[in-house]
Amino acid sequence: MGRPRAERGARALLPRAVRGEDLQRGASSLELAGMMPLLLLVAVAAIQLGIAGYAVQQAGTGARAAARTAGQEDLADDYAATGKAAMSGWTASRSSFDLGGGEDEVEVTATVTIPSVIPGVDDFGDASRSATMPRD
């Protein structure tokens, strides 16, 4: 039946390294705990990059819609409202529109403040896009 009882008790008092037991138990949990902040940082950076890209896309959509409206004589004063209506709600509330151009064409620049997913950091800059349409 193996070793005598006294020998088993004395062996249990020896350190694990001397007994030859596995010293790697729990090492993967510690490695994951050590890597978790880096993984979270990469995930937050990827989400923030996606939000910035979405803000740029929404600025382009708003600029095109506003330029179409500004090019029409009877609706030219409502270009900013039309641009905001073409955008999603949370980007429209962070947007502004500037009108420019000449006699034959109109240029509208939409600027959207990029929202942040990082608490305490409110400014990731602005995303701007311009669109030019002919006047009626």
C-alpha positions in Angstrom: 0.0 0.0 0.0 2.7 2.4 -0.7 4.9 4.1 2.0 4.5 3.7 5.7 2.4 6.2 7.4 5.3 7.9 9.2 7.2 8.4 5.9 4.1 10.0 4.2 3.7 12.5 7.1 7.4 13.6 7.0 7.2 13.9 3.2 4.1 16.2 3.5 6.2 18.6 5.6 8.8 19.1 2.9 8.5 22.0 0.5 6.7 21.3 -2.9 9.9 21.7 -4.9 11.6 19.0 -2.8 8.6 16.8 -3.1 8.5 17.2 -6.9 5.0 18.5 -7.1 3.8 20.8 -9.9 4.9 24.4 -9.2 3.0 25.9 -12.1 -0.4 25.7 -10.5 -2.2 29.0 -10.8 0.4 30.6 -13.0 -2.0 31.1 -15.9 -4.4 33.0 -13.6 -1.6 35.3 -12.5 -0.6 35.9 -16.1 -4.1 36.7 -17.1 -4.5 39.1 -14.2 -1.2 40.8 -15.3 -2.3 41.1 -18.9 -5.9 42.3 -18.2 -5.1 46.0 -17.9 -3.3 45.9 -21.3 -6.2 44.0 -22.9 -8.7 46.5 -21.5 -6.6 49.4 -22.8 -6.4 47.9 -26.3 -10.2 47.3 -26.3 -11.0 50.9 -25.2 -8.6 52.2 -27.8 -10.4 50.1 -30.5 -13.8 51.4 -29.4 -12.6 55.0 -29.3 -11.2 54.6 -32.8 -14.5 53.2 -34.1 -16.4 56.1 -32.5 -14.0 58.6 -34.2 -14.6 57.0 -37.5 -18.3 57.0 -37.0 -18.2 60.8 -36.2 -16.3 61.4 -39.4 -18.8 59.5 -41.4 -21.7 61.3 -39.7 -20.1 64.7 -40.4 -19.9 63.8 -44.1 -23.6 62.8 -44.2 -24.6 66.0 -42.5 -22.5 68.1 -44.8 -24.0 66.6 -47.9 -27.6 66.9 -46.7 -27.0 70.5 -45.6 -25.3 71.4 -48.9 -28.3 70.0 -50.9 -30.7 72.1 -48.9 -28.5 75.3 -49.0 -28.3 75.0 -52.8 -32.1 75.4 -53.1 -33.2 79.0 -52.9 -36.5 78.5 -51.0 -34.9 76.3 -48.3 -31.4 77.8 -48.0 -32.0 79.1 -44.4 -32.8 75.6 -43.1 -29.5 74.0 -44.1 -28.2 73.3 -40.6 -31.5 71.8 -39.4 -31.5 69.5 -42.5 -27.9 68.5 -41.8 -28.6 67.7 -38.2 -31.7 65.7 -39.2 -29.6 63.5 -41.5 -27.2 62.6 -38.6 -27.7 60.3 -35.6 -29.0 62.0 -32.5 -25.8 61.9 -30.4 -23.7 63.3 -33.2 -26.2 65.9 -34.3 -26.2 67.4 -30.8 -22.4 67.8 -31.1 -22.3 69.3 -34.6 -22.0 72.7 -36.1 -22.4 73.8 -39.8 -20.6 76.6 -41.7 -21.9 77.9 -45.0 -19.6 79.2 -47.8 -19.2 79.1 -51.5 -19.7 81.4 -54.4 -22.5 82.5 -56.6 -22.8 79.2 -58.6 -22.2 76.8 -55.8 -22.6 76.4 -52.1 -20.1 74.7 -49.7 -21.1 73.5 -46.3 -18.6 72.3 -43.7 -20.0 70.1 -40.9 -17.9 69.8 -37.7 -18.7 67.1 -35.1 -17.0 66.9 -31.7 -15.7 63.4 -31.2 -17.2 61.8 -28.0 -15.0 60.0 -25.6 -15.5 56.6 -23.9 -12.7 57.3 -21.4 -14.1 58.9 -18.2 -12.7 62.3 -17.4 -11.4 62.9 -21.0 -13.9 65.0 -22.9 -11.9 66.3 -25.8 -10.8 64.0 -28.6 -10.9 66.8 -31.2 -13.3 67.5 -34.0 -14.2 65.7 -37.2 -14.9 68.0 -40.2 -16.2 67.2 -43.6 -17.2 69.6 -46.5 -19.6 69.1 -49.3 -20.2 71.3 -52.4 -23.4 71.5 -54.4 -24.5 73.8 -57.2 -27.0 76.5 -56.5 -30.5 76.5 -58.2 
